[in-house]
Amino acid sequence: MTRPPTPSARHYGTVFDEVADEYDRNRPMYPDELVDQACQAAGIGNGDRVLEIGCGSGQLTRSLVARGLHVTALEPGKNLMALARQNLEGAGAVEFMNARFEDAPCPHEHFRAVFSASALHWVDPKVSWLKIADVLVPGGTLALIQYFGLEEQRSKHDQEAVLAAMGKVAPDIAANWPTYRDLDATLAGVKHRRENVSEVWAWLGSYDMAQDCASRLFSDVQVAAVPKLIEQTADELNALLRTMSFYARISPGQRQALERESAAIYERLGRPIRASTVTILVTAQRSTTY
């Protein structure tokens, strides 16, 4: 959930491969209702060819294959790809490609839909939007899905305590933490920007990835959201934090201090630590001419 503040910071995305096993254990699946909604928006079903950018260990891939889709799954991390292969062995029609999207040889106007879950912000935006449009058939669908932090009264105190701990241990990381908004403000911000899907996604995650060209490449931007309250022990919270990109940027001493802070918050509360998230699906149709 941390943002890459500049294009040069996009290499931080490679750290997920270094914690592949923990990533696989602790990163959640995506809501079935949103996957179904994406497929409905794209008009796709059994046998249709789709591309997934950044499949990780296969959280979304599993859901796509289960719906009978023929998935080409791109993943630059060798360890993550090995786990994805293992997790999806015998599950259905999936072809893995160990490559960055920028470098992958993808056929022109080949896929009915392009999916990306919590990954597109690690791709060079000067490449991503144009290349996605190129590999989609005319009228094909881009479907982006991700968890974002949500400001909500029932978890506000806990989330403020966790961010304060972050500020104490790693102030530079805390200063660049993404903005949390309530659900109404989140949806209103999407509506205000829906003429350009790249601006929508950049705003949702505080990402540096908006491109003017996306407004002519894609149209009919739609959004769906599933909010959720998460309750975690200190160990569960720390396990999740270890799978985030910022974790590789802090020292071993800072990591230990942050884990102690989580334990202190848990002990002080006397109950699980609450966090509110919202899983957001954004879909857009590739323009028939651009």
C-alpha positions in Angstrom: 0.0 0.0 0.0 3.0 2.3 -0.2 3.4 4.5 -3.2 6.4 4.7 -5.5 7.0 8.4 -5.3 9.1 8.7 -8.5 9.7 6.6 -11.6 13.2 5.7 -10.2 11.5 4.1 -7.2 9.6 1.5 -9.3 12.4 -1.0 -8.8 11.1 -1.4 -5.2 8.5 -3.7 -6.7 11.1 -6.4 -7.1 11.3 -6.8 -3.3 8.1 -8.9 -3.3 10.1 -11.8 -4.9 12.5 -11.8 -1.9 9.6 -12.5 0.5 7.6 -14.7 -1.9 6.6 -17.3 0.7 5.3 -14.7 3.2 3.6 -12.8 0.4 1.8 -16.0 -0.6 0.7 -16.7 3.0 -0.4 -13.3 4.0 -1.7 -11.5 1.0 -5.5 -11.9 0.7 -7.6 -13.1 -2.2 -9.8 -10.7 -4.1 -13.6 -10.7 -3.6 -15.4 -13.0 -6.0 -18.1 -10.5 -6.5 -15.6 -8.0 -8.0 -14.0 -10.7 -10.2 -17.5 -11.6 -11.5 -18.3 -8.0 -12.1 -15.1 -7.5 -14.1 -15.9 -10.5 -16.2 -19.4 -9.2 -16.8 -18.2 -5.8 -17.8 -15.8 -7.4 -20.2 -18.4 -9.8 -21.5 -16.0 -12.7 -21.1 -16.3 -16.3 -20.1 -15.1 -19.8 -20.8 -12.2 -20.0 -23.2 -11.7 -16.3 -23.7 -8.1 -15.1 -23.6 -7.0 -12.6 -21.0 -3.7 -11.1 -19.8 -2.8 -10.6 -16.2 0.0 -8.1 -15.4 1.9 -9.0 -12.2 0.3 -12.3 -11.1 2.4 -12.6 -8.0 1.8 -16.0 -6.4 -1.5 -16.4 -8.2 -4.2 -14.8 -5.9 -6.2 -13.3 -8.8 -5.0 -15.8 -11.4 -6.7 -18.6 -9.5 -10.0 -16.7 -9.7 -9.7 -16.1 -13.4 -8.8 -19.7 -14.2 -11.7 -20.9 -12.1 -14.0 -19.0 -14.4 -12.8 -20.9 -17.4 -10.6 -18.1 -18.8 -7.4 -18.8 -20.7 -4.9 -16.7 -18.8 -1.5 -15.4 -19.9 0.1 -14.5 -16.5 3.1 -12.2 -16.5 5.4 -12.0 -13.4 8.9 -10.7 -13.3 9.8 -12.4 -10.0 11.2 -16.0 -10.4 10.2 -17.1 -6.8 6.7 -15.7 -7.1 6.3 -17.3 -10.5 7.4 -20.7 -9.1 4.8 -20.4 -6.3 2.1 -19.4 -8.8 2.9 -22.4 -10.9 2.7 -24.6 -7.8 -0.5 -23.1 -6.6 -2.2 -23.4 -10.0 -0.9 -26.8 -11.1 -3.8 -28.6 -12.8 -6.2 -25.7 -12.1 -6.9 -24.8 -15.7 -5.6 -23.0 -18.8 -2.8 -20.7 -17.7 0.4 -19.8 -19.5 3.1 -18.2 -17.3 5.6 -15.7 -18.6 8.6 -14.7 -16.4 8.9 -11.1 -17.7 8.1 -7.5 -16.9 5.2 -6.1 -18.9 7.5 -3.5 -20.4 9.6 -6.3 -22.0 7.0 -9.1 -22.6 6.3 -9.9 -26.3 2.5 -9.6 -26.3 0.6 -9.9 -29.6 -1.3 -7.0 -31.0 -5.1 -6.9 -30.3 -5.1 -10.4 -28.9 -6.8 -10.3 -25.5 -10.4 -9.7 -24.6 -9.4 -8.3 -21.2 -6.3 -7.2 -19.3 -6.3 -7.7 -15.5 -3.9 -6.3 -13.0 -4.2 -6.7 -9.2 -2.1 -4.4 -7.0 0.6 -4.4 -9.6 0.2 -1.8 -12.4 1.8 1.0 -10.4 5.1 -0.9 -10.7 5.0 -0.6 -14.5 6.5 2.4 -16.3 3.4 4.5 -17.0 4.9 5.8 -20.2 4.6 2.2 -21.4 1.7 0.6 -19.5 -1.4 2.5 -20.8 -0.3 2.4 -24.5 0.8 -1.2 -24.4 -2.4 -2.3 -22.6 -4.4 -0.6 -25.4 -2.3 -2.3 -28.0 -2.8 -5.8 -26.7 -6.5 -5.5 -26.2 -9.0 -6.2 -29.0 -11.0 -3.1 -29.9 -13.6 -2.7 -27.2 -11.7 -5.0 -24.9 -11.7 -4.3 -21.1 -9.0 -3.2 -18.7 -9.8 -4.4 -15.1 -7.7 -3.1 -12.2 -8.3 -4.3 -8.7 -6.6 -3.5 -5.4 -7.0 -3.1 -1.7 -6.8 0.5 -0.4 -6.8 1.9 3.1 -10.2 3.4 4.2 -10.9 6.0 6.8 -13.7 4.7 9.0 -14.7 5.6 12.5 -14.6 2.1 13.9 -10.9 1.7 12.9 -9.7 5.3 12.9 -8.0 5.2 16.3 -6.1 2.0 15.6 -4.9 3.1 12.2 -3.7 6.4 13.6 -1.8 4.5 16.3 -0.1 2.3 13.6 0.8 5.3 11.5 2.2 7.1 14.6 4.3 4.1 15.3 5.5 4.2 11.7 6.3 7.9 12.1 8.3 7.2 15.2 10.4 4.4 13.6 10.6 5.5 10.0 9.4 9.1 9.5 10.3 9.2 5.9 8.1 6.2 5.1 5.2 7.7 7.2 5.5 11.0 5.4 4.8 9.3 2.1 2.1 6.9 3.3 -1.0 7.0 1.0 -4.0 9.1 1.9 -6.9 7.3 3.5 -10.3 8.7 2.6 -13.8 7.6 3.6 -15.9 5.6 1.1 -18.0 8.5 -0.1 -14.9 10.7 -0.8 -13.2 7.8 -2.5 -16.1 7.3 -4.9 -16.6 11.0 -5.5 -12.9 11.4 -6.4 -13.2 8.6 -8.9 -16.3 10.1 -10.5 -14.6 13.5 -10.8 -11.7 11.8 -12.7 -13.5 9.2 -14.7 -12.7 10.7 -18.1 -9.1 9.4 -17.7 -8.7 5.9 -16.1 -5.0 6.6 -15.4 -5.9 9.7 -13.3 -8.5 7.5 -11.4 -5.9 4.9 -10.5 -3.2 7.4 -9.7 -5.5 9.3 -7.3 -6.8 6.1 -5.6 -3.3 5.0 -4.6 -1.4 8.3 -4.5 0.6 6.9 -7.5 2.7 8.8 -10.0 1.2 7.1 -13.1 -1.3 9.5 -14.7 -0.9 9.9 -18.4 -2.9 12.3 -20.7 -2.9 9.7 -23.5 -5.1 7.3 -21.4 -8.1 9.6 -21.9 -8.2 8.8 -25.7 -7.2 5.1 -25.2 -9.9 4.1 -22.8 -13.5 5.1 -22.1 -16.5 4.1 -20.0 -14.7 4.0 -16.7 -16.7 2.2 -14.1 -16.0 1.5 -10.4 -17.1 -0.9 -7.7 -16.1 -1.1 -4.1 -16.2 -3.7 -1.3 -15.3 -2.3 2.1 -14.1 -4.6 4.9 -13.0 -4.3 8.5 -9.9 -6.4 9.3 -8.9 -7.4 12.8 -5.3 -8.6 13.4 -3.1 -9.7 16.2 0.4 -8.0 16.4 1.9 -11.1 14.7 -0.6 -11.0 11.9 -0.1 -7.3 11.3 3.7 -7.7 11.3 3.5 -10.6 8.9 1.5 -8.4 6.5 3.9 -5.4 6.9 6.8 -7.7 6.0 5.2 -8.2 2.5 5.0 -4.5 1.8 7.6 -2.7 -0.4 8.6 -0.2 2.2 9.9 -3.0 4.5 12.9 -3.6 2.4 13.8 0.1 2.6 14.2 0.2 6.4 17.0 -1.1 8.4 16.9 -4.3 10.5 16.8 -2.2 13.6 13.8 -0.2 12.3 12.1 -3.5 11.4 12.5 -4.8 15.0 11.4 -1.5 16.4 8.3 -1.4 14.3 7.4 -5.0 15.3 7.8 -4.0 18.9 5.5 -1.0 18.4 2.8 -3.3 16.8 3.0 -5.6 19.9 2.7 -2.6 22.2 -0.4 -1.3 20.4 -2.0 -4.8 20.6 -1.2 -5.0 24.3 -2.5 -1.5 25.0 -5.8 -2.1 23.1 -6.4 -5.5 24.7 -8.0 -6.7 21.5 -7.1 -7.2 17.8 -5.8 -4.2 15.9 -8.5 -2.9 13.5 -7.9 -1.7 10.0 -10.5 -0.7 7.4 -9.8 -1.5 3.7 -11.8 -1.2 0.5 -11.2 -3.4 -2.5 -11.8 -1.3 -5.6 -12.4 -2.6 -9.1 -12.0 -0.1 -11.9 -12.9 -1.1 -15.4 -12.5 0.8 -18.7 -13.1 -0.1 -22.4 -10.4 0.2 -25.0 -11.5 2.7 -27.6 -12.2 1.2 -31.0 -10.1 3.9 -32.6 -7.3 5.9 -31.0 
